[in-house]
Amino acid sequence: MKKMLPLLVTVFGLPFLLVGSDLKLEDISLHLSTNASIVWKAATNDLPKSYGVFTRAPRFFSPNVISNAILLASFPLPRAIFASTNILRLQDGEKDRWSRALNVLPESGQIDYEIRFDSGNPSGVPAAEEVSKRAWNYAARFEIGASELLEKPESRRTNRCDHKNTNQICSRRTFLTRKVDGIEMRDFGFGITIGGEGQIKRFELLWPELKLRETHVAASLEEIIRLIRANKAAVLPNENEPDYFARVKTLAKTKKLTLTKITPFYAEGRYGEPPEKQLSKLISPMVELEGRAELDDTIVDVRLLSPILTTDIARFLKQEKD
C-alpha cells in the first residue's frame, strides 16, 4: 500500500515538485548582492520564543473512527471492528477492477477514500460554504476537535468538468489544516472533495501521533537576515508558475528587500535536507517570509522559506564559513 502523498512534496524543506532532482539549496535560494538592503517590517510580538521538534508515530484509530470512515465511504459495516495496527482496505471490485476504495493505514496515521472514475456531474454541486460545513462536521466524526484545525481561504478549491467546451464546476474541495501548539502543520489534517448531488468524491485524513523529541530556542531577526544574506533562504514558487528558475535568477537583481510578514509552520522533514526515501519520521518548524523585492524598474512580491530554530541557522552559517 503506497503512502498518500501530501498536498505538496517537500524537497530541501521547500514545497516543490522536484523529487529525485540534483538541486542544491543554493539553486533555489535568493541571492542578494552585498549592496542590497533588507528592511524588516513584519510583526513578531506573537511569535513563540521556542519550538518543539517532533517525531511521528503510528496512530491506532479507534473502532468508532474506523466505523465512521466506512460509513462516510458508503461501504457496509463489518460485524466487528477493532483498533489495530493492520492495514484495512475496502473496495467495490476485485484486484484492479474497482471504482471506489477506502484505506486505513495506522502506520502513517492515514485514512483515505477515493472514487476512481469521476462522471463529471455538475448538477447539485454544493456551495463552498456547504462543503466547508460538511468538512468540519466530518472531522468531528474522526475525533478531531475544532481547536486542532484551521481552514485557510486558499484551501477552498473548485474543480472544473473535464468535458470539452464547458466551464461548469463538477466538484468543490476544502482542506482543514492540523495545528500543533497553535501553529499550522502544513499538508496534515482533513480534506474532502464533494461533487454533483452532494456525493463525496474523495476524503483524506493525515493525522499521525506526534511525540516531542526536543525543544529549541527561536532564531532572532538578525539571525534570519544573516541566513538570507548567506543565500540559504529558498524562494517559494507561485502556483502554476511557468518559469520558476528564471524568476529566482531575476530576483538576484533586488536592490531592496522589505519583509512584511512572517508565518511559522510545521512540516515533514527538516529544512535544507533531502527527503527520506521512506516515510519521514521528523516534523520540524520553519517560517514563510512574505515581502517585496525592489528591482531596477519594478517591485514584485516574494515569498521565502527559512529555518526558525537558532540551531538550524547556526548549522547553515557554519557551512558557509567552512
N, C-alpha and C positions, 0 to 999 in steps of 0.2 A: 504494500500500500504506500503510495508516494505521499509525501507531506504536502499539504496545501500551501502554496506559495503565499506570502504576504502580499498586500496590495502593491508594494514596491520591493524590489530586491536590493539588499544592501551590499554595496561594494566599497571598500575603504571607508565604511561608515556613511557613504553617500547614497541616498536613494537614487539609483541609476541603473538602467537595464544594460549592463555590460559584463555579465557573468563570464568568467573564464578569460577576460582580456588581460593584456600585459601592462595595463596602465599603472603608473605611479601616482601617488598623491599630488606631486608637483604638476602633473599633466592636467589636472582639473582644478588647480588652485588659482586664486587671484594673485597675480604678480604685479606689485606696485613698484614704481621707481622710488629711489631714496628721497626724491623731492616731493613726492605725493603726500598730501596731508590727510590725516584721519581725525574726524571730529565725532565725538561720542555724544549723542542726544537721546539715547534710549533710556527709559526709566528702569531703574534697578532696585528700587526700595522693597519690592515684594519678592525678590528672588531669594531662594534658600541660601543659607550660609554653608551648607554641606549637602551632599547627595549620597545615596546608597548605591552600591553595585550589587546586582542580584544574579543568582543562578536559577535556571528554570528546572523544574522537576515535574514528573508525571502528575496528572490530576485524575483522581478517581471520581468520576461523575456518579452522583447518587442515582438510585433507581428512579426517583422522581424526575430528575433531569433527563435521563435516557428515555423514559416514557413520554415526556413532553416533546422530545426531539422526534420520536417515532410518530406521534400524533400530528405534529406540525408538518411532517413529511407525508402524511396521509397513508402510512403503512399500518397494517393491523398489528395490534399489540401482541407480543408473545405471552404465554401463560404466566411466566415468571421472569422478572428482571432483577439482576443483582449487580452491585458495584463491582467492577473487575478491571484488571489491567489488560484484559484481552481485547483485541480489535473486534468491533461489531460492524458488519456491512449488510445492509438490506438493499435489494434491487428487484426490479419487476421483470427480470428476464435472466436466462442462464448465460453464463460466461460473458461474452461481449454483446449479447443481444438484449440489452437493457435500455430503457429510456429514462428511468428515474433511479437514483441511488442515494443512500444515506450511509455515512461513515462516522463511527465513533472511535476516536484514536486517543486513548488515555496517555500514551507516551509523550505526545506533543501537546496534550491539553486541547484537543481539537474535535469539533463536530462539524460536519458539512453535508449539505444536501444539494443536489442539482437535478434539473431536468435537462437531459442530454440534447433533445431536439426541440427548439422553440418554434411554435407555429406562427409566431409574429402577429398575434391578435391585438389590434389597437382598441377594441371595444371594451369599455368599462375599466380602463387603467385608472387606478385611484390617484387622487391629487397628492402632491408632495407631502402635505400636512398629514394626510391619512396614512401614508407609508411610514412617516416618522412615528405617528401614534402607535401603529402596529408594532414597529420595531421595539419601542420602549416596553410595550406590553409583553412581547415575546421574550425580551431579555429577562424580565422578571420570572418567566417560567424556567429559565436556566439558573435560577437562584442568584442572580446578579442584582445588586442594589443600585438604585438610580444614582446614588452618590459616587459610585465607582465608574461612571460613564459620562462622556460628553459627546454632543453631536455638533460638529463643525459645519458651518453653512456649505463649504465646498464638498462635504461628504454626500450631499444630496445630488443625485445624477439622474439624467433621463437617457434612455436608450431608444434610438430611432429604429423603425422597422427596416428589415433588410430588403423589402420589396423595392423594385426599381420605380423611380419617379414618384416617390412618396416621402413626405416629411412627417409622417404620423409617429406618435410615441407609442411604442409597444410595451415598455416597462419602465418602472422607476425604481431607484435604489437609494439606500442610505446606509451609513456605517456609524455605529456608536463606538467611539474610541475608549479604550480602557484607561483609567487613571491610577497612578501609583503615587501615594503621598501627595495627591492633588495635582500631579503633573501627568500630562498625556503620555501614553505608551503607544507610539505610532505603529500602525498595522496590526495591533492586537485589540480585540473587542468582538462586537457582534455586528454582522452586516446582513442585509436582506434585499432581495430583488423581487418585486411584485409586478405581474403582467396583467393581461386582459382578464376581465371578470374577477379581478382581485386574486388571481391564482399565484401562489408562491412559486417563483421560478428557481430561486436559489436562496440558501442561507448558510452562513458560516460563523462558527464561534471559535476563536483562538484565545484560550484562557488557561495557560499553564500555571502550575503552582510556582510561586516565587519564594526563594529563600535568600535572606540578606547575607551577602558574602563579606562585605566590608563597607566602610563609610569614609569619604574623603572630603576635604575642605574645597569649597568652590573657588575657582580662579578669580582673581581681581580683573578689573577692566584693563589695567596696564598689561597684565599677562596675556589677555586675549589680543590686545593690539600688537604686542610683540609677536604673537603667533601669526597674525595676519602679515606682518612685515617679513616674517620668515618664510612666506609663501606656503603656509600649511593650512590655510582656510579654504575649503573646497567651494567652488561656485556651484550652486544648485541649478539644475536645468529647469526651464519653463515647460509647462505642459505642451506636448506636441511641438516642441521646438525643432525646426528643420536643421539647424546647423549650430549645435551647442558649442563645438570646439572653436568655431570662428568667433563666437561671442566671447569665449574665455580669452582668446588672443586679443580681441579688441579692448577688453577691459584692462589690459596691461597699460593702456594709454591714459588711465584715470589720473586726473590731476588732484582731485579731492574726493574723499570717500566720507560720507556722512551716515553714521549708523543711527537709525531711528527706533528700532525695536529689537528686543532680544527675547526669545521664547525657548525655555528649556523643555526637553522631552527625553523619554527613554526609548531605546531602540535595541534591536537584536545585534549582538556582536560588540566590537569595540572600535572606536574611531581610529581610522588610519590603518587598520589591519584587514587583510583579505578575509573573506568569509570562510568559515569552516566547511569542509566537504560534507560533513554530516550536520545534523540539527545543532545549531549553535546553543550552547548552554548559558552564555553570558548575556545579561541585559544591563546596559550601561547608559549613563546620561550624556547628553551633548546639547548644544544650543543652535538654533537657527537665528541668524542675524539678518535683519532687513535694513535696507538703506538706499542711498542714491549715490551713483558714481558720476562725477562731472568730468567729461572728456573735453576735447578742444572746442567742439561746436554743438554738443548735446549733453543732456542729462538723462540717465537711464536708471531704472530700478534694478536693484541687485539683491540676491539672497545668498548668504554664505553659511557654511556649516563649520562649526568649531567645537573642539572639546571644551568641557566646562570644569573639569577637575584639575586642580593645581598639579597633581601628579602626572596627568596625561600631557599637559602643556610642557611641563619640565622635561618629559621624555622627548618630545619633538624638538625643543630648543637645544637639548643636549646633542641630538642627532645632527642638528645644524652646525654646532661647534665642532663636532668630531669630523 
